[in-house]
């Protein structure tokens, strides 16, 4: 079992998100029938329709819980009822808030894997849109990690992976994938973006870092990557534009 419920703290009653902070939330998706019903009621009609389209009941429940908790958390920051929140979507499907708070806009991203979901929240800074992405992955074997990396990673990343022992290679692969995905989610591209165009550090022994973005030699230095402390069963990465952010970790 993961132990990040012991690593992330309960939030204070007076929850304040400062302009230089990123609030990270972790929550379990295994909600009770009563909790699931309550969360379903605050979803929009299109979200409820989307939930019904899942083939497997487990996936439907996880979607309802993840979206319901998202609305609940956003309502705390914006002082609005959860059902009043309206989402807009980018061409690649990344959700954003249509609602504003004065002259500020709350930016967010979420990711779920297996039984857990994580969220990231930050305000736009000085009128500039805050780009934030988060990715969570359950640690599981990837027998074809090297072959996948050859296709989707950069030549340099693939060369690094090939020098590692199998167990180290598995961890480096999932770290690389998660770091890339967090950045691509922050930009709004998601997996539709080119993974091989984004080069990241792969070692668990060094800080997460965006090393290179093909076609823009200066862009990588403008981004911050942060590995999330999630226990032994999950890995996760936060990607956010700019530096000097203060991260706070809360459990729902």
Residue pairs with C-beta under 8 A, 6 or more apart in sequence:
1 233
2 116
2 230
2 231
2 232
2 233
2 234
3 231
3 232
4 26
4 116
4 229
4 230
4 231
4 234
4 251
5 26
5 28
5 251
6 231
7 229
7 230
7 231
7 249
8 24
8 25
8 26
8 229
8 249
8 250
8 251
9 249
9 250
9 251
10 250
10 251
11 250
11 251
15 76
15 77
17 23
17 77
17 106
17 121
17 122
17 123
18 246
19 123
19 125
20 125
20 244
20 245
20 246
21 122
21 245
21 246
21 247
21 248
22 120
22 121
22 122
22 132
22 238
22 240
22 245
22 246
22 247
22 248
23 120
23 121
23 122
23 248
23 250
24 118
24 119
24 120
24 134
24 228
24 238
24 247
24 248
24 249
24 250
25 73
25 118
25 119
25 120
25 121
25 249
25 250
25 251
25 252
26 116
26 117
26 118
26 119
26 230
26 249
26 250
26 251
26 252
27 65
27 69
27 116
27 117
27 118
27 119
27 251
27 252
28 115
28 116
29 61
29 62
29 65
29 66
29 112
29 114
29 115
29 116
29 117
30 115
31 39
31 61
31 65
35 65
36 61
36 64
36 65
38 68
39 64
39 65
39 67
39 68
39 69
39 72
40 48
40 51
40 64
40 68
41 83
42 68
42 71
42 72
42 82
42 83
43 51
43 64
43 67
43 68
43 71
43 83
44 83
44 86
44 87
47 67
50 63
51 60
51 63
51 64
51 67
52 60
54 60
54 63
62 112
62 117
65 117
66 110
66 112
66 117
68 82
69 117
69 119
69 252
70 108
70 110
70 119
71 82
71 83
71 85
72 82
73 119
73 121
73 252
74 80
74 82
74 85
74 97
74 106
74 108
74 121
75 81
75 82
75 84
75 85
77 101
77 106
77 121
78 85
78 97
78 99
78 101
78 106
80 99
84 99
85 97
85 99
86 97
86 98
86 99
87 95
87 96
87 97
87 98
88 95
88 96
88 97
88 98
89 95
89 96
90 96
90 188
91 188
92 188
92 189
92 190
92 192
93 190
94 109
94 185
94 188
94 190
95 108
96 107
96 108
97 105
97 106
97 107
97 108
103 127
104 123
104 124
105 123
105 124
105 129
106 121
106 122
106 123
106 124
107 121
107 122
107 123
107 124
107 129
107 130
107 131
107 132
108 119
108 120
108 121
108 122
108 132
109 119
109 120
109 132
109 133
109 134
109 185
109 186
110 117
110 118
110 119
110 120
110 134
111 117
111 118
111 134
111 135
111 136
111 185
111 236
112 118
112 136
113 136
113 137
113 138
113 234
114 138
114 234
116 136
116 138
116 230
116 234
117 136
118 134
118 136
118 228
118 230
118 236
119 134
120 132
120 133
120 134
120 238
120 240
121 132
122 130
122 132
122 240
122 245
123 130
124 130
125 242
130 240
130 241
130 242
131 186
131 187
131 240
131 241
132 186
132 238
132 239
132 240
132 241
133 181
133 182
133 183
133 184
133 185
133 186
133 187
133 238
133 239
133 240
134 182
134 185
134 228
134 236
134 237
134 238
134 239
135 178
135 179
135 181
135 182
135 185
135 236
135 237
136 178
136 228
136 230
136 234
136 235
136 236
137 174
137 177
137 178
137 234
137 235
137 236
138 233
138 234
139 171
139 174
139 232
139 233
139 234
139 235
141 170
142 148
142 170
142 173
142 174
145 161
145 169
145 170
145 173
145 174
146 158
146 161
146 162
146 169
146 173
148 173
149 157
149 158
149 161
149 173
149 176
150 158
152 195
152 196
153 161
153 176
153 195
153 196
154 196
154 197
154 198
154 199
154 212
154 214
156 199
157 176
157 199
157 200
157 202
160 172
160 202
161 169
161 172
161 173
161 176
161 202
164 172
171 204
171 235
172 202
172 203
172 204
173 202
174 235
175 202
175 203
175 204
175 208
175 227
175 235
175 237
176 200
176 202
177 195
178 235
178 236
178 237
179 200
179 201
179 208
179 210
179 225
179 237
179 239
180 195
180 198
180 200
181 190
181 191
181 237
182 225
182 236
182 237
182 238
182 239
183 198
183 200
183 210
183 223
183 225
183 239
184 190
184 191
184 192
184 193
184 195
184 198
185 239
186 223
186 239
186 240
186 241
187 193
194 214
196 214
197 213
197 214
197 215
198 210
198 212
198 213
198 214
199 210
199 211
199 212
199 213
199 214
199 220
200 208
200 209
200 210
200 211
200 225
201 207
201 208
201 209
201 211
204 227
207 225
207 227
208 225
208 226
208 227
208 237
209 225
210 220
210 223
210 225
210 239
211 220
212 220
213 219
213 220
222 241
222 242
223 239
223 240
223 241
223 242
224 238
224 239
224 240
224 241
224 242
224 243
224 245
225 237
225 238
225 239
226 237
226 238
226 239
226 240
226 247
227 235
227 236
227 237
228 235
228 236
228 237
228 238
228 249
229 249
230 236
238 247
